[in-house]
């Protein structure tokens, strides 16, 4: 971890007047720890490997030095590239950087999938200084010849761990092959799994490591609690009970594992609880997701229900609570989910509902974040519903599969049963084959003699012969 002199104000970084005015206007009074350590290093030209949770101010940590380096609008082709794993994060970065560059003439633009490329291509053709992109859309436009990357001087990878989770490693390697090798590199990640460590070794040159929080730890401004809830319907009842407290739960993000759960929870909240709810996930159109996020950010929406597509990079001020309706199977996502609250020095709360099968994952999450998550008893007002047969089977199957991965010899309730060979089954009855006198002898009868032929022609001929004899 790097050490640097403590900066008491942004003026200590020797930023230009335009940036200092924008920082003051944005309400940033004092640099955060990640900004104190990162900004001087990037201004000095170092490659930086940053490990910091969301909500710690890392966008400004790499954004302010980037704006200082690019300085002013020049040429047509981008001179800096920021890669982001999701369209939501790309849009968020574009908004933040434009806010910091408000007193400059820098052209900052984000490209991402989910929209037709025509408008994006037209904007790029007019000239871009700082390009923000998801890997897929960047390669698409580059391979079509609509994007020139030969003038890049700086590359930033934000939320690198999420990029690895989403399988972007091949695209990132392809991008690294086509951009100039002489450049400054920045990689930010909330966690440091092996894939991210490997990637950092591939393209960072003698990086300075900045780690303001231990890897994979949860934000210290977020209180965490856990409820053991037996089934889906009881989770709904608990959610209903908690959200009746309007004063406490005034801006809530609810995370679900599946798109179906997200839609169902949003529909329930809209019907039963005061305050509109909307769901965002991969099947929602781009405009629907943008509108829902803006309504939530502006305070017009009390509840936002989401899958993990929205777990990272979404900066919504003063989210009071994050509720994990389902436990994430990618444990790092837990850190990013609860990072939606407790941002910018505010406090927040994260509440998780876990059934018996999900409690195993909560134990692993507690090991990951090096922190015990206190379990609370279900409030007596919450009605406990019976578990349906299908849901119980699903939980039992999950437990069986997990135990089988741990012990290959384990035979659970859902192990494959040995089926008798086909030759041992009577095809007519489906019962085991039994030898006996009643078995069909078809194909085994002796060939009838010509005199005993049963065909109609033979019968007629025999009859004719008999009448002639008479």
C-alpha positions as CSV (number, residue, x, y, z in Angstrom):
1,X,0.0,0.0,0.0
2,X,1.3,3.4,-0.9
3,X,1.9,6.2,1.5
4,X,1.5,9.9,0.6
5,X,1.3,13.1,2.4
6,X,-2.2,13.8,3.7
7,X,-4.0,16.4,1.6
8,X,-6.4,18.6,3.6
9,X,-8.0,20.2,0.5
10,X,-8.1,19.6,-3.3
11,X,-6.0,22.7,-3.8
12,X,-3.0,20.7,-2.3
13,X,-3.0,18.6,-5.5
14,X,-2.2,21.6,-7.6
15,X,-5.3,21.1,-9.8
16,X,-6.1,23.9,-12.3
17,X,-8.7,26.5,-11.4
18,X,-11.4,25.0,-13.7
19,X,-11.3,21.7,-11.9
20,X,-11.1,23.3,-8.4
21,X,-14.2,25.3,-9.1
22,X,-16.1,22.3,-10.3
23,X,-15.0,20.3,-7.3
24,X,-16.2,23.0,-5.0
25,X,-19.5,23.3,-6.9
26,X,-20.0,19.5,-6.6
27,X,-19.8,19.9,-2.8
28,X,-16.5,18.0,-2.3
29,X,-14.8,19.6,0.7
30,X,-12.0,17.3,1.6
31,X,-10.3,14.5,-0.3
32,X,-11.3,10.9,0.7
33,X,-8.5,8.5,1.6
34,X,-8.4,6.9,-1.9
35,X,-8.2,10.4,-3.5
36,X,-5.4,11.4,-1.1
37,X,-3.3,8.5,-2.2
38,X,-4.3,8.1,-5.9
39,X,-4.3,11.6,-7.3
40,X,-0.6,12.5,-6.6
41,X,0.5,9.2,-8.1
42,X,-1.5,9.6,-11.3
43,X,-0.4,13.2,-11.7
44,X,3.2,12.0,-11.4
45,X,2.6,9.5,-14.2
46,X,2.6,6.2,-12.3
47,X,0.5,3.1,-13.2
48,X,-1.9,2.5,-10.3
49,X,-3.6,-0.6,-9.0
50,X,-6.4,0.5,-6.7
51,X,-8.4,-1.6,-4.3
52,X,-11.4,0.5,-3.0
53,X,-15.0,-0.1,-2.3
54,X,-17.7,1.7,-4.2
55,X,-18.7,4.9,-2.6
56,X,-15.2,5.8,-1.5
57,X,-14.7,8.5,-4.2
58,X,-12.6,6.5,-6.7
59,X,-14.2,8.1,-9.8
60,X,-12.8,11.4,-8.8
61,X,-9.6,9.7,-7.7
62,X,-8.8,8.7,-11.3
63,X,-11.1,11.3,-13.0
64,X,-9.4,14.5,-11.8
65,X,-5.9,13.5,-12.8
66,X,-7.3,12.3,-16.2
67,X,-9.0,15.7,-16.8
68,X,-5.7,17.5,-15.8
69,X,-3.8,15.3,-18.3
70,X,-6.1,15.7,-21.3
71,X,-6.6,19.4,-20.4
72,X,-8.6,20.6,-23.4
73,X,-10.4,19.5,-26.5
74,X,-8.0,18.5,-29.3
75,X,-8.4,16.6,-32.5
76,X,-11.0,14.0,-33.2
77,X,-9.8,10.7,-31.8
78,X,-10.0,9.8,-28.0
79,X,-6.9,10.3,-26.0
80,X,-8.2,8.5,-22.9
81,X,-10.3,5.3,-22.5
82,X,-12.3,4.2,-19.5
83,X,-13.6,0.6,-19.6
84,X,-16.7,-0.3,-17.5
85,X,-18.5,-3.6,-17.2
86,X,-22.1,-2.4,-17.4
87,X,-24.0,0.3,-19.3
88,X,-25.3,1.7,-16.0
89,X,-21.7,2.2,-14.7
90,X,-20.7,3.7,-18.1
91,X,-23.5,6.2,-17.9
92,X,-22.7,7.0,-14.2
93,X,-19.0,7.7,-15.1
94,X,-20.0,9.9,-18.0
95,X,-22.3,12.0,-15.6
96,X,-19.6,12.3,-12.9
97,X,-16.8,13.3,-15.3
98,X,-18.9,15.8,-17.2
99,X,-19.7,17.3,-13.8
100,X,-16.0,17.7,-13.0
101,X,-15.2,19.0,-16.4
102,X,-18.1,21.5,-16.5
103,X,-15.7,24.5,-16.8
104,X,-13.6,22.9,-19.5
105,X,-14.3,22.3,-23.2
106,X,-13.4,18.6,-22.9
107,X,-15.7,16.2,-24.9
108,X,-16.6,13.2,-22.8
109,X,-18.8,10.5,-24.2
110,X,-20.0,7.0,-23.2
111,X,-20.8,4.1,-25.6
112,X,-22.5,0.9,-24.6
113,X,-24.9,-1.8,-25.9
114,X,-28.6,-1.9,-25.6
115,X,-29.0,1.0,-28.1
116,X,-28.4,1.2,-31.8
117,X,-24.9,2.4,-32.6
118,X,-25.8,5.0,-35.2
119,X,-26.1,8.0,-32.9
120,X,-22.9,6.9,-31.0
121,X,-21.0,6.6,-34.3
122,X,-22.1,10.1,-35.3
123,X,-21.0,11.6,-32.0
124,X,-17.6,9.9,-32.2
125,X,-17.1,11.3,-35.7
126,X,-17.5,14.8,-34.4
127,X,-14.6,14.3,-31.9
128,X,-14.2,12.8,-28.5
129,X,-11.4,13.5,-25.9
130,X,-12.3,10.9,-23.2
131,X,-14.2,7.8,-24.2
132,X,-16.1,5.6,-21.7
133,X,-17.1,2.2,-23.0
134,X,-18.3,-1.3,-22.3
135,X,-15.9,-3.8,-23.9
136,X,-18.4,-5.3,-26.3
137,X,-19.6,-2.1,-27.9
138,X,-16.0,-0.7,-28.0
139,X,-14.8,-3.7,-30.1
140,X,-17.9,-3.6,-32.3
141,X,-17.3,0.0,-33.3
142,X,-13.5,-0.5,-33.6
143,X,-13.8,-3.5,-35.9
144,X,-16.3,-1.7,-38.1
145,X,-13.7,1.1,-38.5
146,X,-15.9,3.7,-36.8
147,X,-13.5,4.2,-33.9
148,X,-9.7,5.0,-34.0
149,X,-7.7,4.2,-30.8
150,X,-4.2,5.0,-32.0
151,X,-4.0,8.3,-30.0
152,X,-4.8,6.8,-26.6
153,X,-2.4,7.9,-23.8
154,X,-4.4,6.6,-20.8
155,X,-6.4,3.5,-20.1
156,X,-8.6,3.0,-17.0
157,X,-10.3,-0.3,-16.1
158,X,-13.0,0.4,-13.5
159,X,-14.7,-2.5,-11.5
160,X,-12.2,-5.0,-13.0
161,X,-13.5,-7.8,-10.8
162,X,-17.0,-7.4,-12.2
163,X,-15.5,-7.5,-15.7
164,X,-13.9,-10.9,-14.9
165,X,-17.2,-12.2,-13.4
166,X,-19.0,-11.2,-16.6
167,X,-16.5,-13.0,-18.8
168,X,-14.9,-10.0,-20.4
169,X,-11.3,-11.2,-20.2
170,X,-11.0,-12.2,-23.9
171,X,-12.4,-8.8,-25.1
172,X,-10.1,-6.9,-22.7
173,X,-7.1,-8.8,-24.0
174,X,-8.2,-8.0,-27.6
175,X,-8.4,-4.3,-26.7
176,X,-5.0,-4.4,-25.1
177,X,-3.6,-5.7,-28.4
178,X,-5.0,-2.9,-30.6
179,X,-4.3,0.2,-28.4
180,X,-0.9,1.9,-28.1
181,X,1.5,0.1,-25.8
182,X,3.0,3.3,-24.5
183,X,0.4,4.7,-22.1
184,X,-0.5,5.2,-18.5
185,X,-2.7,2.5,-16.9
186,X,-5.1,2.5,-14.0
187,X,-7.0,-0.5,-12.7
188,X,-9.6,-0.2,-9.9
189,X,-11.3,-3.1,-8.3
190,X,-13.3,-3.6,-5.1
191,X,-11.9,-7.1,-4.7
192,X,-8.7,-8.8,-5.9
193,X,-9.5,-12.3,-7.1
194,X,-6.9,-14.3,-9.0
195,X,-8.2,-13.3,-12.4
196,X,-7.8,-9.6,-11.6
197,X,-4.3,-10.2,-10.2
198,X,-3.4,-12.0,-13.5
199,X,-4.8,-9.2,-15.6
200,X,-3.0,-6.5,-13.6
201,X,0.3,-8.4,-14.2
202,X,-0.4,-8.5,-17.9
203,X,-0.8,-4.8,-18.6
204,X,0.3,-2.7,-15.6
205,X,4.0,-1.6,-15.6
206,X,5.5,-1.4,-12.1
207,X,2.2,-0.3,-10.6
208,X,1.9,1.4,-7.2
209,X,-0.8,-0.4,-5.1
210,X,-3.4,1.8,-3.4
211,X,-5.6,-0.1,-0.9
212,X,-7.8,2.0,1.3
213,X,-9.8,-1.0,2.6
214,X,-8.8,-4.6,2.8
215,X,-9.8,-6.6,-0.3
216,X,-13.4,-7.8,-0.2
217,X,-14.5,-6.0,3.0
218,X,-17.8,-4.3,3.4
219,X,-18.2,-0.6,3.8
220,X,-17.8,0.4,7.5
221,X,-20.7,2.9,7.3
222,X,-23.2,0.0,6.7
223,X,-24.8,-2.0,9.5
224,X,-25.6,-5.5,8.5
225,X,-28.2,-7.9,9.8
226,X,-29.5,-11.3,8.7
227,X,-32.9,-13.0,9.0
228,X,-33.3,-16.8,8.5
229,X,-36.5,-17.1,6.5
230,X,-37.9,-20.6,5.6
231,X,-39.4,-19.8,2.1
232,X,-40.4,-17.3,-0.5
233,X,-43.8,-16.5,0.8
234,X,-42.4,-15.8,4.3
235,X,-39.8,-13.5,2.7
236,X,-42.6,-11.6,1.1
237,X,-44.4,-11.3,4.5
238,X,-41.2,-10.1,6.2
239,X,-40.6,-7.5,3.4
240,X,-44.2,-6.3,3.8
241,X,-43.7,-5.9,7.6
242,X,-40.4,-4.0,7.4
243,X,-41.4,-1.6,4.7
244,X,-44.5,-0.4,6.5
245,X,-42.1,1.8,8.5
246,X,-42.0,4.7,6.0
247,X,-39.8,7.0,8.0
248,X,-37.0,4.4,8.3
249,X,-37.3,2.7,4.9
250,X,-37.6,5.8,2.7
251,X,-35.3,4.9,-0.2
252,X,-34.7,1.2,-0.6
253,X,-32.9,-1.0,-3.1
254,X,-34.0,-4.6,-3.1
255,X,-31.8,-7.2,-4.8
256,X,-33.1,-10.5,-6.2
257,X,-31.2,-13.4,-7.7
258,X,-33.5,-13.9,-10.7
259,X,-35.5,-11.7,-13.1
260,X,-38.7,-13.5,-12.2
261,X,-38.2,-12.7,-8.4
262,X,-37.4,-9.1,-9.2
263,X,-40.6,-8.6,-11.3
264,X,-42.8,-10.4,-8.7
265,X,-41.4,-8.4,-5.8
266,X,-41.9,-5.1,-7.6
267,X,-45.5,-6.1,-8.5
268,X,-46.2,-7.0,-4.8
269,X,-44.7,-3.7,-3.5
270,X,-46.7,-1.7,-6.0
271,X,-49.9,-3.4,-4.9
272,X,-49.4,-3.7,-1.2
273,X,-47.0,-1.1,0.1
274,X,-47.2,2.7,0.0
275,X,-44.8,4.0,-2.7
276,X,-44.2,3.0,-6.3
277,X,-41.7,0.2,-7.1
278,X,-40.0,-0.7,-10.3
279,X,-37.7,-3.5,-11.4
280,X,-34.6,-3.4,-13.5
281,X,-32.8,-6.4,-15.0
282,X,-31.3,-7.7,-18.2
283,X,-34.7,-8.2,-19.9
284,X,-35.8,-4.6,-19.4
285,X,-35.2,-2.2,-22.2
286,X,-32.5,0.4,-22.0
287,X,-34.9,3.4,-21.7
288,X,-36.9,1.6,-19.0
289,X,-33.8,1.0,-16.9
290,X,-32.6,4.6,-17.4
291,X,-36.0,6.1,-16.5
292,X,-36.3,3.8,-13.4
293,X,-32.8,4.8,-12.2
294,X,-33.4,8.5,-12.7
295,X,-36.8,8.3,-10.9
296,X,-35.1,6.5,-8.0
297,X,-32.2,9.0,-7.9
298,X,-34.6,12.0,-7.9
299,X,-36.7,10.7,-5.1
300,X,-39.8,10.0,-7.2
301,X,-39.4,6.3,-6.6
302,X,-39.3,4.7,-3.1
303,X,-38.3,1.2,-4.1
304,X,-36.0,-0.1,-6.8
305,X,-35.9,-3.8,-7.3
306,X,-32.9,-5.2,-9.2
307,X,-30.8,-8.2,-10.1
308,X,-27.0,-7.8,-9.8
309,X,-26.9,-5.9,-13.1
310,X,-27.4,-2.8,-10.8
311,X,-25.2,-3.9,-7.9
312,X,-22.1,-1.9,-9.0
313,X,-21.3,1.6,-10.0
314,X,-24.7,3.1,-9.3
315,X,-24.3,6.2,-7.2
316,X,-27.7,7.1,-5.7
317,X,-27.5,9.5,-2.8
318,X,-28.9,8.6,0.6
319,X,-30.1,5.1,0.0
320,X,-31.4,4.2,3.4
321,X,-31.5,0.4,3.1
322,X,-30.3,-2.4,0.8
323,X,-32.4,-5.6,1.2
324,X,-31.0,-8.8,-0.1
325,X,-34.2,-10.6,-0.9
326,X,-32.1,-13.5,-2.2
327,X,-28.5,-14.3,-1.3
328,X,-26.1,-13.8,-4.2
329,X,-24.2,-16.9,-5.4
330,X,-21.2,-14.7,-6.4
331,X,-20.0,-13.7,-3.0
332,X,-18.2,-10.5,-4.1
333,X,-21.6,-9.3,-5.3
334,X,-22.7,-9.1,-1.7
335,X,-20.1,-6.4,-1.0
336,X,-21.2,-4.5,-4.1
337,X,-24.9,-4.8,-3.3
338,X,-24.6,-3.3,0.2
339,X,-22.2,-0.7,-1.1
340,X,-25.2,1.1,-2.6
341,X,-26.0,2.4,0.9
342,X,-23.7,4.2,3.3
343,X,-22.1,6.2,0.6
344,X,-20.3,9.6,0.8
345,X,-19.9,9.4,4.6
346,X,-23.6,8.7,5.1
347,X,-24.7,5.7,7.2
348,X,-26.9,2.9,5.8
349,X,-28.3,-0.5,6.6
350,X,-28.2,-3.9,4.8
351,X,-30.7,-6.6,5.6
352,X,-30.4,-10.1,4.1
353,X,-33.2,-12.8,3.9
354,X,-31.8,-16.3,3.7
355,X,-33.5,-19.7,3.6
356,X,-31.8,-22.9,4.9
357,X,-30.0,-23.5,1.6
358,X,-28.8,-19.9,1.4
359,X,-27.4,-19.9,5.0
360,X,-24.4,-21.9,3.7
361,X,-23.6,-19.0,1.3
362,X,-24.0,-16.4,4.1
363,X,-21.3,-18.3,6.1
364,X,-19.0,-18.1,3.1
365,X,-19.7,-14.4,2.7
366,X,-18.9,-13.8,6.4
367,X,-15.6,-15.5,5.8
368,X,-14.9,-13.3,2.7
369,X,-15.6,-10.0,4.5
370,X,-14.0,-11.1,7.7
371,X,-17.0,-10.1,9.7
372,X,-19.8,-11.9,11.5
373,X,-23.3,-10.8,10.3
374,X,-25.7,-10.8,13.3
375,X,-28.8,-12.9,12.9
376,X,-32.1,-11.5,14.2
377,X,-35.2,-13.6,15.0
378,X,-38.2,-13.2,12.8
379,X,-40.6,-10.6,14.3
380,X,-43.7,-12.3,15.8
381,X,-46.0,-10.2,13.6
382,X,-44.6,-11.9,10.5
383,X,-46.7,-14.9,9.4
384,X,-44.6,-18.0,8.6
385,X,-46.0,-19.7,5.5
386,X,-45.7,-23.4,4.7
387,X,-43.0,-24.3,2.2
388,X,-44.4,-25.6,-1.1
389,X,-43.3,-29.0,-2.4
390,X,-41.5,-27.5,-5.4
391,X,-39.6,-25.0,-3.4
392,X,-38.5,-27.6,-0.8
393,X,-37.3,-29.8,-3.6
394,X,-35.3,-27.0,-5.1
395,X,-33.6,-26.3,-1.8
396,X,-32.9,-30.0,-1.2
397,X,-31.5,-30.3,-4.7
398,X,-29.2,-27.3,-4.1
399,X,-28.0,-28.8,-0.8
400,X,-27.4,-32.2,-2.5
401,X,-25.5,-30.7,-5.4
402,X,-23.3,-28.7,-3.0
403,X,-22.5,-31.8,-0.9
404,X,-21.8,-33.9,-4.0
405,X,-19.2,-31.3,-5.1
406,X,-17.6,-31.6,-1.7
407,X,-17.8,-35.4,-1.6
408,X,-18.1,-37.2,-5.0
409,X,-19.2,-40.4,-3.2
410,X,-22.2,-38.6,-1.5
411,X,-25.6,-40.1,-2.5
412,X,-28.3,-37.7,-1.8
413,X,-32.0,-37.7,-2.3
414,X,-31.5,-36.6,-5.9
415,X,-28.7,-39.0,-7.0
416,X,-29.1,-40.8,-10.3
417,X,-31.0,-44.1,-9.8
418,X,-29.7,-47.1,-11.7
419,X,-32.0,-48.0,-14.5
420,X,-32.3,-51.6,-15.7
421,X,-30.9,-52.3,-19.1
422,X,-33.4,-52.1,-21.9
423,X,-33.2,-55.8,-22.7
424,X,-34.5,-56.6,-19.2
425,X,-37.7,-54.6,-19.8
426,X,-40.9,-56.0,-21.4
427,X,-41.7,-53.3,-24.0
428,X,-45.4,-54.1,-23.9
429,X,-45.9,-53.8,-20.2
430,X,-42.9,-51.8,-19.0
431,X,-42.4,-54.5,-16.4
432,X,-39.3,-56.8,-15.9
433,X,-39.0,-59.4,-18.7
434,X,-40.4,-62.8,-17.7
435,X,-39.9,-66.0,-19.7
436,X,-43.1,-68.1,-20.0
437,X,-45.6,-69.8,-22.2
438,X,-47.6,-66.7,-22.8
439,X,-44.7,-64.9,-24.6
440,X,-45.4,-64.0,-28.2
441,X,-44.1,-66.6,-30.6
442,X,-44.4,-64.3,-33.6
443,X,-41.7,-65.1,-36.1
444,X,-41.1,-68.6,-34.6
445,X,-44.1,-70.4,-36.3
446,X,-43.2,-73.1,-38.9
447,X,-43.7,-72.1,-42.6
448,X,-47.2,-73.5,-43.5
449,X,-47.2,-76.2,-46.3
450,X,-48.7,-75.2,-49.6
451,X,-51.7,-77.4,-49.0
452,X,-52.5,-75.7,-45.7
453,X,-52.1,-72.2,-47.0
454,X,-54.7,-69.8,-45.5
455,X,-54.6,-67.2,-48.3
456,X,-57.9,-66.5,-50.1
457,X,-56.5,-67.5,-53.5
458,X,-55.3,-70.8,-52.1
459,X,-58.7,-71.6,-50.5
460,X,-60.5,-70.8,-53.8
461,X,-58.1,-73.1,-55.7
462,X,-58.5,-75.9,-53.3
463,X,-62.3,-75.6,-53.4
464,X,-62.2,-75.7,-57.3
465,X,-60.1,-78.8,-57.2
466,X,-62.5,-80.6,-54.9
467,X,-65.5,-79.8,-57.1
468,X,-63.7,-81.2,-60.2
469,X,-63.0,-84.5,-58.4
470,X,-66.7,-84.9,-57.6
